[in-house]
Amino acid sequence: MGFLKFPRAMPEEILNKIKNYLKSNPKIIPIIVFQLLLLVCAGLLVFGHPTLAEAVSVIAYFIILTGTIILLISSIRGALSD
């Protein structure tokens, strides 16, 4: 499998790209947090903590709701200013 060579990015370069992307698109942060919390919920369920997983999932859904409302308000403001 030596014929397939993919360029490796340095971890610092990857982190800088992520930071720049999040700075240019801060509205997606609640979506990313939601997805990470759902992964935490899955892990909690796997390790036998369904009550804690349910509590984390409720927090995750409130975060995605907040993010959706923020996106809705910003898109309405953008449409009204044009």
C-alpha angles and dihedrals in degrees: 000000000000094000093073108075118173120190112249118222118215114249089239090056091050092048091049091051091050092048092049092048092050091047091053094043108031092158092075094060094091089052092053092046089049092053093047091050091051089054088051089051091053090051092049091051091049091052093048105258104123096156093055090043090055092051092049091048091054089053090048092053092050089052093051090046091052091047092050092051091049091051091047093051093047093049091049090049090049092050092048094048092054 
